[in-house]
Amino acid sequence: MQIGLLGKANVGKSTFFSAATETAVPIGNYPFTTIEPNVGVTYVRTKCACKHFTIVHQNPHCMNGIRLVPVKLIDVAGLVPGAHEGKGLGNKFLDDARQAEVLIHVVDIAGTTDIQGQPVPAGTHDPLEDVEFVESEFDLWFKQILDREWQKLLREITQKTATLTEGIARRFSGLGVKEFLVSEVLKESGLVTKKPAEWSDSDILSFVRILRKKTKPILIAANKADLCKDLSIVEKIKGHVVLCSAESELLLRKAVKANLIKYVPGDSSFEVQGNATPQQKQALELVRTVLGKIKTTGIQQALNHAVFETLKFITVYPVEDEAKLTNKDGVVLPDARLLPLGSTARDLAATIHADLAKGFLHAVDVKTKQRIGADHILKDGDVIKIVSTMSRG
């Protein structure tokens, strides 16, 4: 599971990354502060299975029934127009972003940076232009991949050495594209009955746009929302938008580390508990003002939406002792696994160890105490014990 952060320079990507991963990275008000991708671990927030069993357990990833499940986050180099042609750090950016299953596009919704990422007075740049250009760069990158091989693909189809779906899937194999997905896109684009030799340039672009949306879905994080004078602009953005203030989240995370406040990422408020200096109190009051305007800092909401709504993943809790809800070391509800919707009991076993899946006998749904088979479809929040002939060693 890997989430990619993308966007033009100076929109707050690195601040978002630092807040989400609590990792110090270079943050600067100039293009290409980020050159090599920053990779860290962040968490999505869900309800812990301990709530169902009404138990209290000691787990650093469970906070009063709120479970934090780790995912990988990658902050790639700032994007500029023409990236698909290699401008700026374009080729490197697109290659780094290729690794992610879902993308969060951090947009300066307050319009304080121009298209190149240079500072401008608030409200003088249209953030809708940023949304369009980033999506366009990805679409054109996809189109380049197909354009380069199009004539060769047509020859393969004519010579019957490949079908259209086989040929396209092969060209996009590095992005995890399978034949069934190509078939879906052909139907959605209305090109399923049109001969490939008759496809126009606009047909190819239409096809890759739909393919990109399916393979690299993009969520908009409207950052600097606290500085935006008119938030109604988000209504003009297509797709899901989350209002964000990465700087506010970063400040709250630092305050938690300093034991100044009680705060769980994603909460709409925090509780002051330590002896803060006057300057710290002033900063926290400013954050309170931000929360009053946009409800939450939005960082956790963006991460959660990317995993649970866009990718439609579920959380499953594997245990070894179904009576005590523990692993072999006696730790209660030790692990939480993120799985795609439609995953089976055998799929869960494979995420733990290949041998468990290979020797799979059956599983136990701990909540219902029912024995389930390898092909049983799991539900969000399931607690599962795997019974296998193979050890995990």
N, C-alpha and C positions, 0 to 999 in steps of 0.2 A: 504494500500500500504506500503510494507516494503522491503527495500533493505538490503541485508546482505553483510558485508565485511568479507572476509575470506582470509586465507593464513597462511604460517608458521610464526614463530616469527621473529620480527625485519626487516620486509620488508617495514615498513612505514604505516601499517594499521591505527594505532592510529593517526599518523600525517594526513593521508587522512581524517580520521573521524573529527579531530579537525578543519581542513581547511574547510571541507564541512559543518559542523554544527556550526562553531565558538564557540565550546564548549571545555573548557580546560579539558583534560584527561591526566593521567600519560603516559609519553612517555619516554621509556628507551631502552638502547641497550643491553637487556638481555632477555632470553626467559620468557614468561608468565608475561610480564608487565601488560597485560590485562588478568584478571582472570574472573571477573564478566563482562558480556557484557555491553558495553557503548551504550546507546540508545539516539538518538537525532533527531532533525528535520533539514533536508536539503531541497534544492529546485531544481526542474528541470526548465529549461529555455525554454520558447516558445513565440510566438508572441501574444501580447495582442489584444483582440477584439477591443480595442479603435482605432487601426490602420484602421480597416475596416470602422469605422464610422467617421474617421478623427477628433477625439475629444481629448482634454487633460483633464485628471482627476487626482485627488489626491488619490493615493493608494500606500502604502509602498511597495507593491509587484509588482508595475509596474514602470519600469525605462525607460522612453522615448520609450514606446511601447514594451518593453521587459517584459514579465510577468514571475514572479518566483512563481512556484506552490509547496506547501509544500509536502514532503514525509518523511516517517520515515526511519532512517538509524541505523543499529545495527552493532557494531564492536565486534565480538566475539573473544574468547581466541585463541591464536596462535595454529596452528595445527602441529603435528609431525607425522612421519610415524608410523603406528600401531594404529592410533586414533580409528579406528573401533573396535579394540580389547580392548579399554579403556586406551591405553598408553597416557601419558601426561595428558591433560584435555579432552581427546578424546570424552568420552560419553557426557560430558557437552557441548563441542563445537558443536557436531552434533545435540544435542537437541536444542541449541540456534539457530543454522543455519536453523533448520527445520521451524522456524516461517517466514522466508523470502520467497517472491515470486520470486525473482531473486537475483543472487549472483554476486558480483564483487570480483574476485580473484586478490588481490594485489600481484604482483610478483616483486622481486628485479631483474630487467632486467640487471642491471650492474654486477650482480654476486658477491656482496660484503658480502653475508651470506651463510653459508653452509646449508645442508639439515635440521640440527637441529636448525638453526637460529643464529649460532655463527658467529661473524665477521671474515672475511677472506679477503685477498687482492682482490681488484677489478678485475673482470674478471676470477677469479680462480674457480668459481662455475658455473655450467651450469643451467641457469634458466629454461630450458626445462624440467629438472628433477623435478623442483617444480610444474610446470603445470601438469605433468603426475601424480605425487604422490597425489596431492590434489584431482584430478578427480578420481583417483583409490580408495582413502579412501572413497569418497562418494559412488562410485559404490559398494564397498565391504560392506558398511553399509547397502545399499539397499538390497544387496544379503543376508546379515545376517537376515534381517527382513523376507525374503521369506523362507530361509533355515529352520529357526526355526519352521515354520508352514507348511512346504511342505508336510510331511506325513499326517498330519491332513487334509490338503486341498485335498489330493488325496482320502482320505476316504470319505470326504463330496461329492466329485464328483461321486465316485462309488455308494454311497448311494442315489445319486440324491437329496441331501439336499442343494446343491449349484452348480452353474456353475463355470467354471474356471474364467470367468470375474468377477462374483460376489465375489468369494473367494479372488481373488487377490486385488480387490478394497477395500474389508473390511480390509485386512492386512495393506493397505497403506492409510487408511482413515484419519489418523493423518496428512498426507501430502497432503490432499485434492484431492486424486486420485479418479476419477469417472470411472464407468464401460465403458463409451464410449472411454475414454482414454486408458484403458487396451486393448480394442478391436483394437484401432489404433496401439498400440505397438505390439500386436500379429501379425498383418499383416506386419508391417515393419520389424519385426525380422524373418519372415518366419516360425513362429511357429503355425500359426493359424490352420494348418491341422495336426499337430503332436500331438499325444495323450500325455497328461501331464505325465502319468506314464513312458513315453519313453524319457522324457526330460533328457539330460545329464547336468552335472555341468556347462559345457560351454554354454549350451542353456540357463540356468537360468541367468548366468552372462551376456550373450548377451541381454536377455530380460530386465534386470534391468538397464543396461547401457542406453538403449534407453529411458526407463521410467524416469531415473534420468535426462536425458537431457531435457525431456519435462516438468518435474515438478520442477526441480531446475536448470534452465539454468544458465550458467556461462559465464561472460564477463571478459576478462583479462585486468587489469590495469597494464601496464608495467611501474612500478614506478622506480624512480632514473634514468630515461632515460637520464637526463642531464649528468650523470656520466658514461654512457655506451659508450665505445669506438667504438663499431661496432653495430649500430642499425639494421643492416640487419638480425640479429638473430630473430627479430619479425616475419620475413617472414616464419620461420619454425614452428611458433605456429599456430595450427588449431583454427578456430573460430575468432571472432572479437577481435582485440587488440587496446587499446588506450594508446598512449605514455603519461606518467605522470611525474610530479615533485610535489609531495605533499608538500614538504618543501617550494617551491616557492609560491604555492597557499596560504599556511599558512602565509607567510611573507606579501603577497599582501593584504590578509584580515585584518591583523593587521595594515598595513599602511592605509587602508581605514578607519578603526576605529579611527586612530589617525589624520584623515583629512590631510594626507600627499599626497594622490593620488586620482584620479578619476578612478574607475575600476569597471566593472560589471563582475561577475563570468562568465567565458567562453570567454571573450574578448581576442584578440591576442596581445593587448598592453594596456598601462596605461598612464595616464597623471599626472605628478608631479604638485602639487598645493600648498603644505605647505612648511614651513621652516624646512626642514630636517637637521639633524646633519650630519657631514661628514661621520660618520659610517653608518647612515641610507641611505645616498646617495650611498655609496659604495655597500650596500646590494641590493638596488634597481637596480643598474647597473648590478649586477650579475644576478638578475632575468631577466633583459632585454636580457642578453646573453642567458639565458635558453630559453626564448621565441623565440629568433632568431634561436635556434637549433631545438626546437620541436613545434614551432608555438603557442601553448597554454600550460597551465599547465596540461591540460587533465582531471582535476577533474570534471569540469562541463560536459565535453564531455562524460565521462564515465557514469555519472549519467543519462544524457539525453538518451544515447544509451540504457541503461538498461531498461528505462521506455518506450521510444517511438519506439525503434527498436526491442529490444528483446521481451518485453511484448506486444508491439503494442498497447499502450494506446493512447487515444485521450483526448484533453482538451475541456470542454464544460462550458459555462458561464450561470448560471441560474440568471434570474432577475424577479422582481415582477411587475415592470412597464415597459412595452415594448416601450413606447414612450420616457421615460426619461432614460431607461437602468439602473434603480435603484432598490434597495430593499425598504422595507417599511420605512426605516430611511433616504431615499434619497441619499444613497451612490451609486455612479456610478460604474457599473461592480464590485460589491463587492467580488464576489467569483469565483473561477475557480475550476472545478471538473475534476479529472482524472478518466476516464472510459475505460474499455476494448473495443477494436474494436468490433463493432456489437451491442453495447448497444442501448437500446431503450429509448424513452421519459419517459416511466414508470420507467425504471431503474434509470434514473436521478432523478425522483421524490423520489424514495426510498432512494437515498443517502442523500437527504435533510431531509426527515421525512417519517416514515412508513405511517402516516396518509395521506400524499399527494398522495402516490401511491395507497392506499386503495380507496380513493375517486376520483381517476383520471377521469376527464371528457375529456379534450383534452389539447393540448399544442400549443404554437405559436412559429414558427420559426421567430425570430425577424428580421433577415437579409432579409428574403423574404416576411415577413408579412403574411405567409400562416399558416392556422390551420393544425395541424398534430395530428395523433392518437397515442394511447398508444404504438403501435408496430412499430412506425416510427423509422428507424435506424438513429442514430445521426452521424454527421460528425465532424471531428476535427475543432475547432474554432466556432462551433455553439453557438448562443446566444438564450436561450430558456426560455419562460415563461410557467409555469405549472398552469393550471386551474383545481381546485379540489373542491369537495363538502366538504372536511374535512379541518379544519384549522390545522396549525402546532402546535397549543397549546396542 
